[in-house]
Amino acid sequence: MTNYRLTHSLIFILLLGFVPLAFAQQKADSRLLTLERIHSDEFTKEYAPEIQWIDDGEAYVIIEKSTSIGGADELVRYESGSQERSLFISAEALQVPGGSLVVESFSLSPDASRVLIFTNSSRVWRSNTKGDYWVYNLNNNELQRIGRSFEPSSLMFAKFSSDNKHVFYVHDFNIYRENFETGETTALTTDGNGDIINGTFDWVYEEELGKRDGFMLSPNDEFVAFWRLDASDTGTFYMINNTDSIYSRPIPIQYPKVGEKPSSVSVGLIDLKTEQKTWIPFDGDPRSYYIPGVQWVNDDLLLIQQLNRHQNELTVWSYVPSEMKLKKVYVEQEETFVDLMYPDMTSDIWGSNDLTLTADGASFLRMTETDAWRHIYKVDIDDGEKLLVTPFDYDVASMRVPTKSNVYYVASPENSTQRYLYQTDLKGKGNAKRLTPDQFEGVNNYQVSSNGKYALHTHQSVAEPITVRMISLPDHKTIRTLVDNKAFKEKLSALELPQVRFMKITTEDKIEVDARLILPKDFDPGTKYPVLFHVYGEPWGQVATDTEIGLWNMMMAQKGYVVIDMDNRGTPCLKGSAWRKSIYRQVGRINARDQGLAAKEILKLPFLDESRTAVWGWSGGGSMTLNLMFQFPEIYTTGVAIAAVSDQRVYDNIYQERYMGLPQENPEDFVAGSPITHAKNLEGNLLLIHGTADDNVHYQSAELLINELIAQDKQFQMMSYPNRSHSISEGENTRKHLFTLITDYILEHVPVESTD
């Protein structure tokens, strides 16, 4: 049965008998989006702010703009319950030579007497994790820069000791301790050099395991636990900078391609009294596994997560430093792959892999997919005993803070395009309660305080832009609205807005696919419209969601296109483990088949013109675009593939091996799922777009495909963006140029008006 929801329907009536024609035309044009308007500052939107909970969640600190020093950052404290506001650190106090500190992030000392401010950041791999740190003393109002002996913007992951005497950080792959009162600095590791990496990670650990910060202090300041990677045998990939000099310059990056072994990994402990190191003794070759998580439970207990090379077995170890005792606590195995961070739109995919501890510290919570659904289990740290906390026939999307007796989690049992907050007890008795009120239909996300009494609640839907409020829990009452996006909504209300319809499409394989249709302005079901499919289709993205539809999509609908998003098997939809895990060793095949067959069915709708069909996507969506153009040339007439993996054999090892296995064991699957294998079938119009400095999906991938298309005598068009990364966002006017290119190509090859 077709299920749809109609939103944002607008009626615009022009009484030309009373309004001059020129004025009517001007009025009509003002209701339409253009690329110039989209890429201006006309449609400015606010997002959820960064907050730091303090006083066990009874208060929080937030970055705000000062009125006394126009536009300068200051830190403000709010009482969570009353929202009473007080100045935490004024903009005046954050003045340094050269101007005001731009507060990119901040953290508080354990006793909240000092604040560590991160600023002047720069990119390391794909994230801005290197910068300057300043310490502000709330007791004497003094501000001082940490690491003054090092060059600016060169420190990473600074953090306070619990005694408030020291700051620890990473500089040039080594860990340092600095007494911020005396300025005395001690190198706790000295062998870091780029091949040897202490306290941080290589490219692939950051990209695919979400790891950046690689050390942590014990609660009593006796030890530093840290990662040490040996990347000396990791292959070097060279990108080329051709534009910043008359001579080209190679840009090296340590990047393990699929089939190549990971960096050797060790976990060490530094005794801060003696500065001596001990190494935790794991069995096996340290290049045959990953260590995605290390965390302190208490002064004398660590939890360590170990993942095998195939990523289908996760082991959780406990380690007692005083006894040098390593103990296996928990083992999780799957025939396909074990997820560490579940790629849901309500989870922080770049966050820590730390296991969620119960309030008493005796157990941890772990989401698994070993029983048909993604469920929460409570695991006793001492004996490994497991208890199913969510015994329900539906998926948990993401997990939040547990209280003494309950845990908050996000789910959507009836509609995978949406997300809501639930609460259940930790005893596994099945007493679940939805906390999100009905008025917040759509996608909801929550940053819950440590005491579980408050949360920063973010809501959006196709009908509502992002709003953010502070709420109390579990009653979900709004205390204060922090972001209402009123100005943005007013701007949208002046536009000719499209309709949005949700449908369920069943393919000939009996697979039910969610689809989101953005319909043209003044939609007429008796008219034939051109179709623009937007795709992703891999395990790290869901596109047919009840979220904002985006200005470019609005513009394309205004021009007369039906814009369609669909989610195939393998995407992180809340449809059970079999749905998500079916993509194992099938990337490029099962997902492309679902998309192609779903497109075949949806094009049967009488208002869609099957002769005018475009498809586009980015990254994994670029790969999907290529596979659809090559495997279903009878369906798609035009494709735009951005930053695509054309050959799975040249992407990184962690991602590709997680979902495809090792190419030494099943090479045929890598060949069958790679777009380059099917390039000979191209019939339609194809535009390839790639940044030459893409450190994620290398420009190599585009060149390999170009060679194959040439060999097959297939005509296509290509646009390279010099020195642009995977996001193709660097440089003045880049994004506008990019989307002008995409828009013009689609308009040319899939005209709004039928030529029949």
Secondary structure, DSSP 8 states (H G I E B T S, - for coil): ------B--------TTTS-HHHHHHHHHHTS--HHHHTSSTT-------EEEEGGGTEEEEEEE-TTTTT-EEEEEEETTT--EEEEE-TGGGEETTEE---SEEEE-TTSSEEEEEEEEE-SSSS--EEEEEEEETTTTEEEES-TTS-SS-BEEEEE-TTSSEEEEEETTEEEEEETTT--EEES----SSSEEESS--HHHHHHH-----EEE-TTSSEEEEEEEE-TTS-EEEEEE-SSSSS-EEEEEE--BTTS---EEEEEEEETTT--EEE----S-TTSEEEEEEEEEETTEEEEEEEETTS-EEEEEEEETTTTEEEEEEEEE-SS---SS---TTS-TTS----EE-TTSSEEEEEE-TTSS-EEEEEETTT--EEES--SSS-EEEEEEE-SSEEEEEE-SS-TT-BEEEEEETT-----EE-S-GGG-SEEEEEE-TTSSEEEEEEE-SSS--EEEEEETTTTEEEEEEE--HHHHHHHHTS---EEEEEEEE-TT--EEEEEEEE-TT--TTS-EEEEEE---STT---S-SS---HHHHHHHHHT-EEEEEE-TTS--SS-HHHHHTTTT-TTTHHHHHHHHHHHHHTTSTTEEEEEEEEEEETHHHHHHHHHHHH-TTT-SEEEEES--S-GGGSBHHHHHHHH--TTT-HHHHHHH-GGGGGGG--SEEEEEEETT-SSS-HHHHHHHHHHHHHTT---EEEEETT--TT---STTHHHHHHHHHHHHHHHHS-SS---
